[in-house]
């Protein structure tokens, strides 16, 4: 089915209009239903080591195909990827989670937290201030480094408020997002092996996920996600 994912998304990118989608509704529903089933299969595996997700269903994790174009210069009505976010509270959680993204030539697996709101970011930085060595140990673990190159995302050009420029973990404190990722090839999508690879990657990144979750465990869930 992975081949059908890529073919559909390629055609959608070339014909991103309501008229084309209406004409290809049956094809879209086939892709949508299959992806929902595969996300459900992954979710059941994730629940084994993430009991906080026990009440989630696949539909709680899969993003809608429609784009919100109200405040965007890009008025294309549909996303040209398939994506799911596995997090306590589902895809609208402000907390850390695991992410899979399927797009021709640009598929990837990721985890962490992207552009958290100010109160959440403050708690993560406090945790780094207190336990930065713990996070460094996670990032420097050889098994982790075999999968991920380190934290990705924008950084402040200077030190964040309340932290000195010579803080021992200033490089970590400067991050505004805390994401790790690894690419997926089109062949891995076509063969269906992306599910196995994603689950393996998620297990490796769990200590990173746990560190972030520990930092913000008392922050209520809300809108805004990876």
N, C-alpha and C positions, 0 to 999 in steps of 0.2 A: 504493500500500500504506500510505502514511502515514495516510490516513483510517482504515484498519482498526486501525492502532496506537492512535490516539486513542480510537476507539470501544471497543476492547477494554479499554483502561486505564480509561476512564470507567466501564464496566460492572463491572470488577473492583473499583474503588474503592467502588462502591455495594453490592457483593456479595462482600466479602473473606472467603471461607470455603473450606475444602477441598471441601465439598459442591458449591458453585458451580463451582469449578475442575474438579472431576471431570466435571461435566455439560458443561463447555465445553472439554474437553481438546483436541479437534481444532482448535478455534478458536485456543487458546493455542499449539499446536504450529505452526500456520500463521504466526502472528505471530512466534514465536520463531525459526523457520527463516529467515523473510524478513529479520528484523533481523540475524541472524548473517551472512547473505549480504551485506547492505549494510555491516556493520562490516568484513567481509573486503575488500570493494571499497575502503573508506576506508583500511584498513591497508596495502594494496598501494601506494596513493598516498603514504602517510606514509613507507613504507620508502625511498622515493626520497631523502628528505632526512634520514632517521633510520636509518642503517645498523645501529645497535645493536638495532633491532627486527626484523631480517631473519628471525630464527628464530621469531618469534611467529606464531600462528594466531589466527583470529577468536575461537575459544573461549577463548583465553588472556586476552582483553580484555573479554568480555561478563560482566556480573554475573548471578548466579543470581536467579531470581524469588522464591525462598523467603527469608523473613526469619529472622534468628536472634533468637528471642523469649526466649531463656533469661534474659537480664538486663534485659529491657525491660518496662515497664508496658503498652506497646502490644502486645497479643497477636495482632494481625492477622497471618495467616500469610504474606501475600504483599506484595511491594513493588508500588506502584501506578505505577511508572515503568519504562522501559527505559533501560539505561545501559551505557556502555562506557568503558574507560580504556586509553589507548594509552601504554604506558611500557616502558622496558627492564626485562625481567623480568615483564611482564604486569600484570594487575590487582592482584596482591598486592605490587607493588613499593613500597618506601618512598621511591623517588625521584620526581622530577617527571614529569609526563605531560600528556597531552591528554585531555579528557573531553567526552562528549556525553550529554545527559540529555533524554529524551522523556517528557513528562507533560502532559496536557491543561491548557492555560493557564499552564504553569510550565516549559516547555522552555528549555534554555540550552546554551551551549557554554562550556567553561572550560579552564583549564590552570594548571599550577603544582604546588604541593604543599600538602596540607591536614593540619594538626595533626601535623607530623613529630615523631618521638620526640626526646628531649632531645639525644642525640649528633648527630643530623642538624641539629636547630635550631641547635645551637652552631656547627656548621660554616658554616651559612648566614649567621649573624650575623658570624662571623669574615670571611667573604668580603665582606660589606657594610662591615665595618670597614676592610678593605684596599682595596676597589674599589667603594665606594658611588657614586662619580661615574659609574661604568660603568652601574650599575643605573638611576640617575636618567636617564641619557641614553637608555636603552631606554624607560623609562616616559614620557619627554617627547617621544619621536619623534612627529612629527605623524601619521604613518600608524598608529602604535600607538594614539595617542589617539583617532583616528577610530573605533576598534573598542572600546577599553576605557577605563574611567574611572580606572583605577589599581588598585593592590593592594587586595584585599578581605580581610576577616577580623578576628578579635578582636585587640586590642592590649593590652599591659601598660599599667597606669595610670602606671607610673613607668619608670625605665630598667632594662634587664635587668642582671643581675649582671655585673660586670667592665667596665661601660660608664658613662661619666659622663653626667649629665643634659644637659650642654651639648655632647655629641658632635654633629658636623655632620650626621650621618645618624640621629639618635636616633629620628625618626619611623618610619624603615624598620626600625630595630633592635627597635622595640617589637612588631612583628607576631609573632604566634604561628603564623599560616598565611600562605602566599604564593600567592594565587589571583588570576587575572584572569578575567573572564567577560563574555559578551554574550548577550542573550536570543534565543530562537527563537520565532517566532509559530506558532500552530496552522496557519496557512495555509502556512508554509514546511515544516512537517511533512507536511501533506496533499499538497503538490505534489512532495515529494521533494527540494526545493531545499536542505533542511537539510544534506545531505551536501556539496554544493558550498560552502555558506557555512561549514560547520565546517572543511573543508580550508583555505579561505582564511584563516579566523581562526587556525588552527594554524600556518600559515606565518608570519603576522604575529607571533605570540607566540613563535616559535622562539628569538629572541635572549634573551627572558626565561627560557624553558625551559633554554637553554644556560648562562645565568648560574647558575641553581640547580644544574644538573647538574655544572658546573665546581666548585661549592662542595662537593659531597658525593660526588664521583666515586669516592672510596675507601671509601664506606660500603657495606657488603654489603646486598643486597636481602633483604627479609623480608616480614612481614605488616604490613598497615595501609596504607590508601590513601585517595585522594580519593573 
